């Protein structure tokens, strides 16, 4: 009797919720209990589709996602993605290099907040990172296109803010981008992700081109923007797509040359008779123009007084000197 009485008392004082056993893994998950539609998108679209797309490896997706979260100052979600990134193959030094790199693109406060999260994850996993001292490894070579970039900075930033121009050339690109603790390709990947997340589309174009020079493919850049849509929102992703389209259509800075300007001569005051052998009826050339600087742009407007049977014919001048007028085509009755 005493044993039964004690058991009955235990049932009375223990809360029902404490004795209830979860029926499945999602029973206590607010994502699935409160927002089942969001859970469906998360499970079937984001997790089962986006994270498994082959054009961007899980490691690279983690790198992109971490960069997006650092740029947006989302420390609450950052810990989970740092954990996932390590599981997906990121080395601890990839994470510390990412934080350092993004200090320049997202600001020191965001980088230091991210560092707290990274340090906490390392402590949980008992990860000890030995970072080589500054200058222990030689810097990577200067990219071939860096001369055009430096000139652009000097011409457009230097006159207004010479100190910023010097820091951009000597520290940002002259040191950080050449530091061997992260491959230039990965630096481009996280820079594109961070700039797109912040909506810095005016800076994005240059880094899209630089990313391709550093080994990123167009498919990888596209997947980065797709990942961005889920972690920063569709408006930021669509704006980045527009900036990317412009960047991919524009010539690379290192291929642009200072070509001499093309001039157009004044209209001729008098018409020049055209060779009659190339035309039927009386013909004349007027308003001639010619290109300069090695251009092959030559031509003139052709005017002809044609017999009635050729009244509907259209004449043109080929782009070479003294070519005369030639009949090209006609409309209406011939």
Buried (B, 14 or more C-beta within 10 A) or exposed (E): EEEEEEEEEEEEEEEEEEEEEEEEEBEEEEEBEEEEEEBEEBBEEBEEEBBEBEBBBBBBBBBBBBBBBBBBBBBEBBBEBBBBBBEBEBEBBBBBBBBBBBBBBBBEEBBEBBBEBBBEBBEEEEEEEEEEEEEEEEEEEEBEBBEBBBEEBBEEBBEEEEEEBBBBBEEBBBEBBBBEBBBBBBBBBBBBBBBBBBBBBEBBBBBBBBBBBBEBEEEBBBBBBBBBBBBBEEEBBEBBBEBBEEBEEBEBBBEEEEEEEEEEEEEBEEBEEBEEEBBBBEBBBBBBBBBEEEEEEBBBBBBBEBEEEBEEBEBBBEEEEEBBBBBEEEEEEE
